[in-house]
Amino acid sequence: MATPPAVPTSTGAGPDVLAAALDATDQGVALLDQRGRYVHVNPAGCVLLGVPLADLVGRPAPFAQSPDDASGTTCPMTKPWVP
């Protein structure tokens, strides 16, 4: 098994570092913006969804709703996690 890249702990770590870390896992992971649109999906996630990354980025995830959805409901994933 390949060794995943080290994730910097400095505050200067940007989205490319996060994407590289997610891409190194064999688990499907998708990052969504606050409106429920795909920002990044790792290769395993693309396989699970059966859709190439280029066709996902910027499109809404079917299970997430925008916080300003007209129905007044929001996806719990759009709320901050508080332990």
C-alpha positions as CSV (number, residue, x, y, z in Angstrom):
1,M,0.0,0.0,0.0
2,A,1.3,3.4,-0.9
3,T,2.2,5.8,1.9
4,P,-0.2,8.8,1.9
5,P,1.4,12.3,1.6
6,A,2.0,14.1,4.9
7,V,-0.5,16.8,5.7
8,P,1.1,20.0,6.9
9,T,-0.1,21.3,10.2
10,S,0.7,24.9,9.4
11,T,-2.1,27.4,8.8
12,G,-0.7,27.9,5.3
13,A,-2.1,24.5,4.1
14,G,-4.3,25.2,1.2
15,P,-7.0,23.4,-0.8
16,D,-4.4,21.6,-2.9
17,V,-2.9,20.0,0.2
18,L,-6.4,18.9,1.4
19,A,-7.3,17.5,-2.0
20,A,-4.0,15.5,-2.1
21,A,-4.6,14.1,1.4
22,L,-8.2,13.1,0.4
23,D,-7.0,11.6,-2.9
24,A,-4.6,9.3,-1.0
25,T,-7.4,7.5,0.8
26,D,-9.2,4.5,-0.6
27,Q,-12.5,5.7,1.0
28,G,-14.9,7.8,-1.1
29,V,-14.9,11.4,0.1
30,A,-16.7,14.4,-1.3
31,L,-16.3,18.1,-0.2
32,L,-19.3,20.3,-0.6
33,D,-19.6,24.1,-0.4
34,Q,-22.2,25.8,1.7
35,R,-24.8,25.5,-1.1
36,G,-24.3,21.8,-1.4
37,R,-22.3,21.8,-4.6
38,Y,-19.3,19.5,-5.1
39,V,-16.0,21.3,-4.6
40,H,-13.8,18.1,-4.8
41,V,-14.4,14.4,-4.9
42,N,-11.5,12.0,-4.5
43,P,-11.0,9.2,-7.0
44,A,-12.7,6.6,-4.8
45,G,-15.7,8.9,-4.5
46,C,-15.9,9.3,-8.3
47,V,-15.8,5.5,-8.6
48,L,-18.6,5.1,-6.1
49,L,-20.7,7.8,-7.8
50,G,-19.8,6.5,-11.3
51,V,-19.1,10.0,-12.5
52,P,-15.8,11.7,-13.4
53,L,-14.6,14.6,-11.3
54,A,-14.9,17.1,-14.1
55,D,-18.6,16.3,-14.3
56,L,-19.2,16.8,-10.6
57,V,-17.4,20.0,-9.6
58,G,-19.8,22.9,-9.3
59,R,-22.9,20.7,-9.5
60,P,-25.3,20.2,-6.6
61,A,-25.0,17.0,-4.6
62,P,-28.4,15.3,-4.8
63,F,-28.6,14.7,-1.0
64,A,-27.7,18.2,0.1
65,Q,-30.0,21.2,0.2
66,S,-29.0,24.9,0.1
67,P,-29.3,26.7,3.4
68,D,-31.6,29.2,1.6
69,D,-33.8,26.5,0.1
70,A,-37.3,27.8,-0.5
71,S,-38.8,24.9,1.5
72,G,-37.2,26.4,4.6
73,T,-35.3,23.1,5.4
74,T,-31.6,22.7,5.4
75,C,-29.3,19.8,5.2
76,P,-27.8,19.1,8.6
77,M,-24.4,18.8,6.8
78,T,-24.5,22.6,6.2
79,K,-24.4,23.3,10.0
80,P,-21.1,23.5,11.8
81,W,-20.1,20.5,13.8
82,V,-19.8,21.2,17.5
83,P,-18.5,18.4,19.7
